[in-house]
Amino acid sequence: MMQAKNTYLTTEELSSLIKYDPRTIRERLKDSVLLEGIHYIRPFGGRKILYIWEQIESDMNDGGSSLLPVSQH
């Protein structure tokens, strides 16, 4: 059985993909809509945060749970 691979991103890398300022991600989204263990991890119990792109993208595209306020045209 093949396990899915995750793409881990820094706050700055995530910022460029979702078009939110890194400060907004750190201060407003982390721990309110981006949750530890689901959307991000702290590898090796350290302070560094790595965001899991596949989970964030999935939640952003899920019409039932609006993870981020994205305007729809």
MOKA-V552251 format. One record per helix or strand of 2 or more residues. SS is the DSSP state (h for helix, s for strand). FROM is the first residue (numbers start at 0). LEN is the number of residues. If there is no record, write none. Layout:
SS;FROM;LEN
SS;FROM;LEN
This chain:
s;7;2
h;10;8
h;21;8
s;39;2
h;42;3
s;49;3
h;52;9
